[in-house]
Amino acid sequence: FNTVKQITNTAAAEADVVFSPDGKKLAYASERDGIWNIFTAELTRKEDINFPNATVIEEKPLFENNTVDRRAPEFSPDGKELAFIEDRDKLMVMDLSSGKTRQITDGSLCFSTYGSFGYSWSPDGKWFTLSCSARNHYPYDDICIISAEGGKPLHNLTESGYTDGVPQWVLGGNAILFESERYGMRNHASWGTLNDVMIVFLNRKAYEDFKMTKQQKELQKEIDKLSEKGNK
């Protein structure tokens, strides 16, 4: 197909591909030289508006002489930073302009046997939500949040004792959507589980707005308009 563009052509396994917010850069993991590293592929000509029609694509590794597994890249909402999982248990962030990295988690509560754990940036880029094994009871993870600054503690939001995972920010960063087995067929040290989609609200207003009916929302809009007029 004319709309399909092959980016890599290697014998190595490659995975975890993501677009930058502006769509002009890709980040992905590749197991070249027997170890996972993060690579980026970027449009270099301003005339090229997208990858399928690009004439020149520049690929480069995020780390030269890489000696540690690094996977699961995710661009920050503004595209200036790139998060990734290092050595299966640490969430890291690189400033793409300076190349400096900072550590977000210390490896004690977030880890995975298959290379990475679920996480995502908040819409404002100030927080991460992620899967965490708060009681060292992997893979029965909880959903946590942590500051994107680095050096801050994890905050456990679920503490269910069952497997929670795949957290994603919703409602403009005011809530987190995730899957959980706590109410279905549960995985008690065996196979077989049924997941439900659940939501945790991070403030009362988001919860109250979510619970409103369509009529209540319309009424609230009119109340807000009157309140704005009264404040002028």
Disulfide bonds with the S-S distance in Angstrom:
Cys132-Cys144 1.84
